[in-house]
Amino acid sequence: FLLEDHPDNMNMEQMMTQEQMMDLNMQITMDMYTRMQSHCFDKCVLNYKEGELSSGERICAERCVTKFTATAKKINTKMQAGV
C-alpha cells in the first residue's frame, strides 16, 4: 500500500492544485491590471501638473480601460475554449 495512492492524499493534491490555480489567476489578474493602468496612464495622461484629469484625458482613459478589458475577456474566452 503506497501512501501516494491513499484517497486523502489525492484530495490534498487536488486542493493544492486548486489553491495554486487560484493563486495563478490572482497573479494574472494583478498583472493585467498593472499593465492596463500603466498603458492607459502613459497613453492618456498628458499634463502631470493638474490635480485632476482633463475631460479629454478622462475620456481617453475610459476608452482605453474599456478596450483593454474587452480584449482581455476575449483572450480569456478563447483560452478557456482551447482555441
C-alpha positions as CSV (number, residue, x, y, z in Angstrom):
1,F,0.0,0.0,0.0
2,L,1.6,3.3,-1.1
3,L,0.9,6.5,0.7
4,E,0.5,8.2,-2.7
5,D,-2.5,6.1,-3.5
6,H,-4.4,6.9,-0.3
7,P,-7.6,8.8,-1.1
8,D,-6.9,11.5,1.4
9,N,-3.6,12.3,-0.3
10,M,-5.4,12.6,-3.7
11,N,-7.8,15.1,-2.2
12,M,-4.9,17.0,-0.7
13,E,-3.2,17.1,-4.1
14,Q,-6.4,18.3,-5.7
15,M,-6.9,21.0,-3.1
16,M,-3.3,22.2,-3.6
17,T,-3.8,22.3,-7.3
18,Q,-7.0,24.3,-6.9
19,E,-5.2,26.7,-4.5
20,Q,-2.3,27.0,-6.9
21,M,-4.7,27.8,-9.7
22,M,-6.5,30.4,-7.6
23,D,-3.1,32.0,-6.9
24,L,-2.1,31.9,-10.5
25,N,-5.4,33.5,-11.5
26,M,-4.8,36.2,-9.0
27,Q,-1.3,36.9,-10.3
28,I,-2.5,37.0,-13.8
29,T,-5.4,39.4,-12.9
30,M,-3.0,41.7,-11.0
31,D,-0.5,41.7,-13.8
32,M,-3.2,42.6,-16.3
33,Y,-4.5,45.4,-14.1
34,T,-1.0,46.8,-13.6
35,R,-0.2,46.7,-17.4
36,M,-3.6,48.3,-18.1
37,Q,-3.0,51.0,-15.6
38,S,0.5,51.8,-16.9
39,H,-0.5,51.6,-20.6
40,C,-3.6,53.8,-20.2
41,F,-1.9,56.3,-18.0
42,D,1.0,56.6,-20.4
43,K,-1.3,56.9,-23.4
44,C,-3.9,59.3,-21.9
45,V,-2.4,61.5,-19.2
46,L,-0.5,64.3,-20.8
47,N,-0.4,67.0,-18.1
48,Y,1.1,66.0,-14.7
49,K,0.7,69.4,-13.2
50,E,-3.0,69.4,-12.9
51,G,-4.7,67.8,-9.9
52,E,-7.4,66.3,-11.9
53,L,-7.7,64.8,-15.4
54,S,-8.9,66.9,-18.2
55,S,-12.1,65.8,-19.9
56,G,-10.0,64.6,-22.9
57,E,-7.7,62.6,-20.6
58,R,-10.7,61.1,-18.7
59,I,-12.5,60.1,-22.0
60,C,-9.2,58.6,-23.3
61,A,-8.6,56.7,-20.1
62,E,-12.2,55.3,-20.0
63,R,-12.0,54.1,-23.6
64,C,-8.5,52.6,-23.0
65,V,-9.7,50.7,-20.0
66,T,-12.9,49.5,-21.8
67,K,-10.8,48.3,-24.8
68,F,-8.2,46.7,-22.6
69,T,-10.8,44.9,-20.5
70,A,-12.8,43.7,-23.6
71,T,-9.7,42.4,-25.2
72,A,-8.7,40.5,-22.0
73,K,-12.2,39.0,-21.9
74,K,-11.9,37.8,-25.5
75,I,-8.5,36.3,-24.9
76,N,-9.7,34.6,-21.7
77,T,-12.7,33.1,-23.5
78,K,-10.6,31.8,-26.4
79,M,-8.1,30.3,-24.0
80,Q,-10.8,28.5,-22.0
81,A,-12.3,27.2,-25.2
82,G,-8.9,25.8,-26.2
83,V,-8.6,27.8,-29.4
